Amino acid sequence: MTRRALVNSACVVLAALFVLPVYWMASTALKPDADIVSHPPVLVPWPLEFGHFARVLGDGEFWAALRASLTVTVTVVTAGTLVALMAAVALARFTFRGRTGFVLGLIIVQMIPGEALFIPFYLMLRETHLLGRLPGLMLVYLSITVPFTAWMLRGFVASIPVDLEEAAAMDGATRWQTFWRVLFPLVAPGLLATSIFAFITAWTEFTYAYVLINDPRNYPLPVYIQSFIGRDDVDHGPQMAVAFLFTLPVVVFFLLVQRRAVAGMSAGAVKG
C-alpha cells in the first residue's frame, strides 16, 4: 500500500470518527423509544419516528429558548465584531503609550480559565441587577469574544497597506470615508473569520448561561437541552431532536463563510 493510500485511509477513519457522533445524534432523534435503549443497539433507525421532533416543535419553551439564543447570538456577533474592529484599527494604525502592553493583555486574558470568572461575573451582574437577564449574559459573552476578536483583526488590518488609505485621503476622503470605503471592504474576510468564533461562543456556550440565567423564561437552547435530563432518567429522543435542530445553524453559518474564513484566519494569525 502506497503512502498516499495510507494517508487517505487515515483521513477516512478520522472523518468517520467526527461524523459518527452527529449520525448517532440524528439517528437517536428518529428512533422509537424502545430502539433508543435496546441492546444490541439499533444502528439504522427504521421505521423513522418523527414524534420526537413534533413534541419539541410543539413545545413553547423550545421557541422561547430559540428566541433567547438568537437574540444573544446576533447581538454578540454584531456588537462584538464592531467593537473589536474599532479596537483593531486603533492598535494597528495608531501609536500611543501602552499599546504593546494592551496587545499583550488581550493575549493574556485568553489564558484565564473560564471557571475562575464565575464568581466575579455573578457578583457584578447581581450588583447591576442583570443577573438572570439576557443583557447580562450578552455582556459576559462580549467580554470573552472581544479580546480574541480584536487581536485577530489587528493582524488582518496591519496586513492592509497604509498607502491605500493615504491615497484616499489625498483624494479628499475624510477619515470615516476612508474607513468605510477603503479599509472596511478589505477587512471583510477577517470579520467573517472572527465572527465564527463569536458565533460559536454565543450559540453553544452552556456553563455561563446555566450559572447566570436563573429564570427559565430566559434559558437559551444549551440550557433547554439540559432540561431533558431528569433525576432518574434521560428523555433521549426529544433531547437528541433538540440537539439536531441546535446544530443546524452552526453548520449552515460555517458553510456560508468557510471560503473566506480560512484566508481571514491565516492572515490575522501571521500578520502584525
C-alpha positions as CSV (number, residue, x, y, z in Angstrom):
1,M,0.0,0.0,0.0
2,T,1.4,3.4,-1.0
3,R,2.0,6.2,1.3
4,R,-0.8,8.2,-0.3
5,A,-3.3,5.4,0.2
6,L,-2.3,5.2,3.9
7,V,-2.9,8.9,4.3
8,N,-6.2,8.7,2.5
9,S,-7.3,5.8,4.7
10,A,-6.3,7.6,7.9
11,C,-8.3,10.7,6.7
12,V,-11.3,8.5,6.1
13,V,-11.1,7.0,9.6
14,L,-10.7,10.4,11.2
15,A,-13.7,11.7,9.2
16,A,-15.8,8.7,10.3
17,L,-14.9,9.4,13.9
18,F,-16.1,13.0,13.6
19,V,-19.2,12.1,11.7
20,L,-20.2,9.2,14.0
21,P,-21.5,11.4,16.9
22,V,-23.5,13.5,14.5
23,Y,-25.0,10.4,12.9
24,W,-25.8,8.9,16.3
25,M,-27.5,12.1,17.4
26,A,-29.7,12.3,14.3
27,S,-30.5,8.5,14.3
28,T,-31.4,8.6,18.0
29,A,-33.8,11.5,17.3
30,L,-35.5,9.4,14.6
31,K,-35.8,6.1,16.7
32,P,-38.8,4.9,18.7
33,D,-38.2,5.0,22.4
34,A,-37.8,1.2,22.6
35,D,-35.0,1.2,20.0
36,I,-33.1,4.0,21.7
37,V,-32.3,1.9,24.8
38,S,-32.3,-1.5,23.0
39,H,-29.4,-3.9,23.3
40,P,-27.7,-4.6,21.0
41,P,-28.2,-1.0,19.7
42,V,-30.1,-0.3,16.5
43,L,-27.7,1.2,14.1
44,V,-30.2,2.3,11.4
45,P,-33.5,3.8,12.6
46,W,-36.4,2.1,10.9
47,P,-39.2,2.9,10.8
48,L,-38.5,6.6,11.2
49,E,-40.1,8.2,14.2
50,F,-40.8,11.9,13.8
51,G,-42.7,12.2,17.0
52,H,-39.7,13.5,19.0
53,F,-39.4,16.4,16.6
54,A,-43.1,17.1,16.7
55,R,-43.0,17.1,20.5
56,V,-40.1,19.6,20.6
57,L,-41.6,21.9,17.9
58,G,-44.9,21.9,19.7
59,D,-43.2,23.0,23.0
60,G,-43.5,26.7,23.7
61,E,-40.4,26.6,25.9
62,F,-38.3,25.5,22.8
63,W,-39.4,28.5,20.9
64,A,-38.6,30.8,23.8
65,A,-35.2,29.2,24.2
66,L,-34.6,29.6,20.4
67,R,-35.6,33.2,20.6
68,A,-33.3,33.8,23.5
69,S,-30.3,32.1,21.7
70,L,-30.9,34.1,18.5
71,T,-31.1,37.4,20.4
72,V,-27.9,36.7,22.3
73,T,-26.0,35.4,19.3
74,V,-27.0,38.1,16.9
75,T,-26.2,40.8,19.5
76,V,-22.8,39.4,20.5
77,V,-21.7,38.8,16.9
78,T,-22.8,42.2,15.7
79,A,-21.7,44.3,18.7
80,G,-18.6,42.2,19.4
81,T,-17.3,42.4,15.8
82,L,-17.9,46.1,15.6
83,V,-16.2,46.9,18.9
84,A,-13.3,44.6,18.1
85,L,-12.8,46.2,14.6
86,M,-12.6,49.6,16.2
87,A,-10.0,48.4,18.7
88,A,-8.1,46.6,15.9
89,V,-7.8,49.7,13.8
90,A,-6.6,51.7,16.7
91,L,-4.0,49.1,17.6
92,A,-2.8,48.6,14.0
93,R,-2.9,52.2,12.8
94,F,-2.2,54.5,15.7
95,T,0.8,54.8,18.1
96,F,0.0,55.6,21.7
97,R,1.6,54.9,25.1
98,G,0.8,51.4,26.4
99,R,-0.1,49.9,23.0
100,T,2.2,46.9,23.4
101,G,1.0,46.2,26.9
102,F,-2.6,46.4,25.8
103,V,-1.9,43.9,23.0
104,L,-0.2,41.6,25.5
105,G,-3.2,42.0,27.8
106,L,-5.5,40.8,25.0
107,I,-3.5,37.6,24.7
108,I,-3.0,37.1,28.5
109,V,-6.8,37.3,29.2
110,Q,-7.3,34.3,26.9
111,M,-5.2,32.2,29.4
112,I,-7.6,32.8,32.3
113,P,-9.7,29.7,32.9
114,G,-13.4,30.4,32.4
115,E,-14.2,28.7,35.7
116,A,-12.2,31.4,37.6
117,L,-14.6,34.1,36.3
118,F,-17.9,32.5,37.5
119,I,-17.9,34.3,40.9
120,P,-16.7,37.7,39.6
121,F,-19.3,37.7,36.8
122,Y,-22.0,36.5,39.2
123,L,-21.3,39.3,41.7
124,M,-21.1,42.0,39.0
125,L,-24.3,41.0,37.4
126,R,-26.1,40.8,40.7
127,E,-24.9,44.3,41.7
128,T,-26.0,45.7,38.4
129,H,-29.4,43.9,38.5
130,L,-28.6,42.0,35.3
131,L,-28.4,38.5,36.9
132,G,-30.8,36.2,35.2
133,R,-31.3,38.5,32.3
134,L,-30.2,38.2,28.7
135,P,-28.3,41.6,28.5
136,G,-26.1,40.4,31.4
137,L,-25.3,37.2,29.5
138,M,-24.5,39.2,26.4
139,L,-22.0,41.4,28.3
140,V,-20.3,38.2,29.6
141,Y,-20.0,36.8,26.1
142,L,-18.7,40.1,24.8
143,S,-16.0,40.1,27.4
144,I,-15.0,36.7,26.2
145,T,-15.1,37.2,22.5
146,V,-13.9,40.8,22.0
147,P,-10.3,40.4,23.2
148,F,-9.6,37.4,20.9
149,T,-11.5,39.0,18.0
150,A,-9.6,42.3,18.4
151,W,-6.3,40.5,18.5
152,M,-7.1,38.6,15.3
153,L,-8.5,41.6,13.5
154,R,-5.4,43.7,14.4
155,G,-3.2,41.3,12.4
156,F,-5.6,41.5,9.5
157,V,-5.8,45.3,9.5
158,A,-2.0,45.5,9.7
159,S,-1.7,43.4,6.6
160,I,-3.5,46.1,4.5
161,P,-1.1,48.7,3.0
162,V,-1.4,52.1,4.6
163,D,-0.8,53.6,1.1
164,L,-4.4,52.8,0.2
165,E,-5.7,54.9,3.0
166,E,-3.2,57.7,2.3
167,A,-4.3,57.7,-1.4
168,A,-7.9,58.1,-0.4
169,A,-7.0,60.9,2.0
170,M,-5.2,62.7,-0.8
171,D,-8.3,62.4,-3.0
172,G,-10.2,64.3,-0.3
173,A,-11.8,61.5,1.6
174,T,-12.4,62.0,5.3
175,R,-11.1,59.5,7.9
176,W,-14.6,57.9,8.2
177,Q,-15.0,57.7,4.4
178,T,-11.5,56.1,4.2
179,F,-12.5,53.6,6.8
180,W,-15.9,52.6,5.3
181,R,-15.0,52.7,1.6
182,V,-11.4,51.5,1.7
183,L,-10.5,49.7,4.9
184,F,-13.8,48.0,5.7
185,P,-14.3,46.2,2.4
186,L,-10.7,44.9,2.5
187,V,-11.0,43.7,6.1
188,A,-14.3,41.8,5.4
189,P,-12.7,38.3,5.2
190,G,-11.2,38.9,8.6
191,L,-14.6,40.0,10.0
192,L,-16.1,36.7,8.7
193,A,-13.3,34.7,10.2
194,T,-13.5,36.2,13.6
195,S,-17.3,36.2,13.6
196,I,-17.2,32.4,13.5
197,F,-15.5,32.4,16.9
198,A,-18.1,34.9,18.3
199,F,-21.0,33.0,16.8
200,I,-19.9,29.6,18.1
201,T,-19.2,31.0,21.6
202,A,-22.5,32.7,21.9
203,W,-24.6,30.0,20.3
204,T,-23.1,26.9,22.0
205,E,-21.9,28.1,25.4
206,F,-23.5,26.3,28.3
207,T,-21.8,26.9,31.7
208,Y,-22.1,30.7,32.0
209,A,-25.7,30.5,30.8
210,Y,-26.5,27.8,33.3
211,V,-25.0,29.7,36.2
212,L,-26.0,33.2,35.3
213,I,-29.5,32.7,34.0
214,N,-31.9,31.6,36.8
215,D,-35.1,32.5,35.0
216,P,-36.5,29.6,32.9
217,R,-38.1,32.1,30.6
218,N,-34.7,33.3,29.5
219,Y,-33.0,29.9,29.1
220,P,-31.0,29.7,25.8
221,L,-31.0,26.4,23.8
222,P,-28.0,24.8,25.5
223,V,-29.7,25.1,28.9
224,Y,-33.0,24.0,27.4
225,I,-31.3,20.8,26.1
226,Q,-30.2,20.0,29.7
227,S,-33.8,20.2,30.9
228,F,-34.4,16.7,29.4
229,I,-32.1,15.2,32.0
230,G,-34.2,14.1,35.0
231,R,-33.2,12.9,38.4
232,D,-33.7,9.2,37.5
233,D,-33.8,9.1,33.7
234,V,-33.0,11.0,30.4
235,D,-35.6,11.7,27.7
236,H,-33.1,10.8,24.9
237,G,-35.4,11.2,21.9
238,P,-36.6,14.8,22.4
239,Q,-33.1,15.7,23.7
240,M,-31.4,14.5,20.5
241,A,-34.1,16.2,18.4
242,V,-33.3,19.5,20.0
243,A,-29.6,18.9,19.7
244,F,-30.0,18.2,16.0
245,L,-32.0,21.4,15.5
246,F,-29.5,23.2,17.6
247,T,-26.6,22.1,15.4
248,L,-28.1,23.1,12.1
249,P,-27.5,26.9,12.4
250,V,-23.8,26.3,13.2
251,V,-23.3,24.1,10.1
252,V,-25.2,26.5,7.8
253,F,-23.3,29.5,9.1
254,F,-19.9,27.8,8.6
255,L,-20.8,26.6,5.1
256,L,-21.7,30.2,4.2
257,V,-18.5,31.7,5.4
258,Q,-15.9,28.9,5.1
259,R,-14.3,30.2,1.9
260,R,-13.3,33.5,3.4
261,A,-12.8,32.1,6.9
262,V,-9.5,30.3,6.0
263,A,-7.9,33.3,4.4
264,G,-9.1,35.6,7.2
265,M,-7.8,33.3,10.0
266,S,-4.4,32.8,8.3
267,A,-3.9,36.5,7.6
268,G,-4.9,37.5,11.1
269,A,-2.7,34.9,12.7
270,V,0.6,35.7,11.0
271,K,0.5,39.5,10.2
272,G,1.2,42.4,12.5
